[in-house]
């Protein structure tokens, strides 16, 4: 899948960039991308500046949470 065919969330999480080929990591990325897309759609259609800000914060926090999740999933015991 090429980057230009990915959704906003897919691009943010690097959905087509899972070097280890780890299926669990890919599924986590896919799920987080879907949540980001939902928030991005809300942000785009909201008339409330506060709601838009909250969506942006939530998207940023999801990105961070995904980074920690990938680290945990790929931690070499």
JOJOCOR-V250294 format. One record per helix or strand of 3 or more residues. SS is the DSSP state (helix for helix, strand for strand). FROM is the first residue (numbers start at 0). TO is the last residue. If there is no record, write none. Layout:
[[SS/FROM/TO] [SS/FROM/TO]]
This chain:
[[helix/2/4] [helix/7/12] [helix/22/44] [helix/48/72]]
